[in-house]
Amino acid sequence: MADSAVLVGGPDDLLERIVAAPAPGEDLKIPHRGGYEHFKPTSRHQDGPQGPLPVYEWWERTEIAE
């Protein structure tokens, strides 16, 4: 299992594109600009510093309730 995952899509100012990987099959929720960017796992992999990393693709943004 990879320790990291690659994020594709989402806001251009989301600078961290290699992040800690969640448990297999789980979505990623990244805090960003007063909300969360949501990424879903794909079947793709991309070469990274640790070898092939799972790719997570952006699918929505939610706001943090105040």
SERO-4910 file (N, C-alpha, C, O; in steps of 0.05 Angstrom, whole numbers):
BEGIN
 pado doro    nc1    nc2    nc3   cac1   cac2   cac3    cc1    cc2    cc3    oc1    oc2    oc3
  Met    A     17    -24      0      0      0      0     18     25      0     38     26     14
  Ala    A     10     44    -16     25     70    -17     20     86      7     -3     87     18
  Asp    A     40    101     17     37    119     39     26    146     30     17    162     46
  Ser    A     28    151      4     21    177     -7      2    173    -30     -1    151    -41
  Ala    A    -12    195    -37    -30    195    -60    -25    221    -76    -16    241    -65
  Val    A    -32    221   -102    -30    244   -119    -58    256   -123    -77    241   -129
  Leu    A    -61    283   -120    -86    297   -125    -85    309   -153    -66    322   -160
  Val    A   -107    305   -168   -110    318   -194   -136    333   -195   -156    325   -183
  Gly    A   -135    356   -208   -159    373   -210   -161    391   -186   -143    393   -170
  Gly    A   -184    404   -184   -189    422   -161   -177    449   -166   -168    455   -189
  Pro    A   -176    466   -146   -166    494   -149   -137    495   -156   -120    479   -147
  Asp    A   -130    514   -173   -102    518   -182    -84    526   -159    -60    520   -159
  Asp    A    -95    539   -138    -78    547   -116    -75    526    -94    -63    532    -72
  Leu    A    -84    502    -99    -80    480    -80    -52    469    -87    -49    453   -106
  Leu    A    -32    477    -71     -4    471    -78      5    443    -71     21    431    -85
  Glu    A     -5    432    -49      3    404    -41    -12    385    -59    -36    382    -58
  Arg    A      3    371    -76     -9    352    -95     -2    323    -88    -13    305   -100
  Ile    A     17    319    -70     23    293    -60     17    294    -30     30    309    -15
  Val    A     -2    278    -21    -12    279      7    -12    251     19     -8    231      4
  Ala    A    -16    249     45    -19    223     58    -43    208     47    -65    220     44
  Ala    A    -40    183     41    -62    167     29    -80    157     51    -71    149     72
  Pro    A   -106    158     46   -125    147     65   -126    116     62   -112    105     45
  Ala    A   -143    103     77   -147     74     74   -158     69     46   -172     86     35
  Pro    A   -151     47     34   -161     41      7   -191     44      4   -207     35     20
  Gly    A   -199     58    -18   -227     62    -24   -239     86    -11   -262     94    -18
  Glu    A   -226     99      8   -237    123     22   -231    148      6   -211    150     -8
  Asp    A   -250    167      8   -246    194     -5   -226    210     12   -222    204     36
  Leu    A   -215    231     -1   -198    250     13   -213    276     16   -226    285     -2
  Lys    A   -210    289     39   -222    315     45   -200    333     54   -189    330     76
  Ile    A   -193    353     38   -170    371     43   -181    399     51   -195    411     35
  Pro    A   -174    409     75   -182    436     82   -168    456     64   -144    455     60
  His    A   -183    476     54   -172    495     35   -190    520     33   -213    517     27
  Arg    A   -179    544     38   -193    569     35   -221    569     48   -241    577     34
  Gly    A   -223    562     73   -249    563     87   -269    541     79   -293    544     84
  Gly    A   -259    520     67   -277    498     59   -261    473     57   -238    471     67
  Tyr    A   -272    453     43   -259    428     38   -260    421      9   -280    425     -4
  Glu    A   -238    412     -2   -237    401    -29   -238    371    -26   -224    359    -11
  His    A   -256    359    -41   -261    330    -39   -250    316    -64   -254    324    -87
  Phe    A   -236    294    -59   -223    279    -80   -231    249    -77   -232    239    -55
  Lys    A   -238    237   -100   -246    208   -100   -223    191   -112   -209    200   -130
  Pro    A   -220    167   -102   -200    149   -113   -206    142   -142   -230    139   -149
  Thr    A   -186    138   -158   -189    128   -186   -174    102   -188   -161     93   -168
  Ser    A   -176     89   -210   -160     64   -215   -132     70   -226   -116     52   -230
  Arg    A   -127     96   -230   -101    104   -242    -79    107   -221    -84    109   -197
  His    A    -54    105   -230    -30    110   -214    -12    129   -229    -13    131   -254
  Gln    A      4    144   -214     23    163   -226     50    159   -212     51    155   -187
  Asp    A     72    161   -227     98    159   -215    103    181   -195     98    205   -201
  Gly    A    113    175   -172    119    194   -151    146    187   -139    159    168   -148
  Pro    A    154    202   -118    180    197   -105    182    169    -93    204    159    -90
  Gln    A    160    157    -86    160    130    -73    153    108    -94    149     85    -86
  Gly    A    152    115   -119    142     96   -139    114    103   -148    105    125   -144
  Pro    A     99     83   -159     72     89   -168     54     96   -144     52     82   -124
  Leu    A     40    119   -147     21    128   -126     -7    128   -137    -11    134   -160
  Pro    A    -27    122   -120    -55    123   -128    -62    152   -134    -54    170   -121
  Val    A    -79    155   -155    -89    181   -163   -117    186   -152   -135    169   -155
  Tyr    A   -121    209   -139   -147    218   -130   -155    242   -146   -139    260   -149
  Glu    A   -180    242   -155   -190    263   -173   -210    280   -158   -228    270   -144
  Trp    A   -207    307   -162   -225    326   -149   -254    322   -159   -258    316   -183
  Trp    A   -274    324   -141   -301    322   -150   -320    342   -138   -341    347   -150
  Glu    A   -313    355   -116   -330    377   -106   -316    392    -84   -296    384    -73
  Arg    A   -328    415    -78   -319    432    -55   -343    437    -37   -365    440    -46
  Thr    A   -338    436    -11   -358    443      9   -348    465     26   -323    467     30
  Glu    A   -365    482     37   -357    504     55   -358    494     83   -374    476     90
  Ile    A   -341    506    100   -341    500    129   -363    517    142   -363    542    139
  Ala    A   -381    505    156   -402    520    170   -391    536    193   -373    527    207
  Glu    A   -401    560    195   -391    578    217   -409    577    241   -404    590    261
***
